[in-house]
Amino acid sequence: MSIANNSSRSKIFILINCVDGKIDSVLEQIKKIDIVTQVQKTDGAYDLIAILEADTNDELKKTLMHKIRTIDDVKYTLTLRSSLDDEVLG
């Protein structure tokens, strides 16, 4: 998991709710995704928060739809877009 700090890149924050007892498994799978810059456990309504950074919003969207939401033990997600991005992520 690489830590990127390039302000020209698009960034989203993903709040993730997991199947009970599967948080650690989901955390490890998300760590392996190349554009994930940070992921950690949280307390409260969501189990994990992940930060994704990419050159385009399309790359962020594809990763969310095809790599994160398809993990078996992910129940649902909530996406927050950085207010510094000009485009809206669909």
Secondary structure, DSSP 8 states (H G I E B T S, - for coil): ------TTSEEEEEEEEE-TT-HHHHHHHHHTSTTEEEEEE-SSS-SEEEEEEESSHHHHHHHIIIIITTSTTEEEEEEEE-TT-SS---
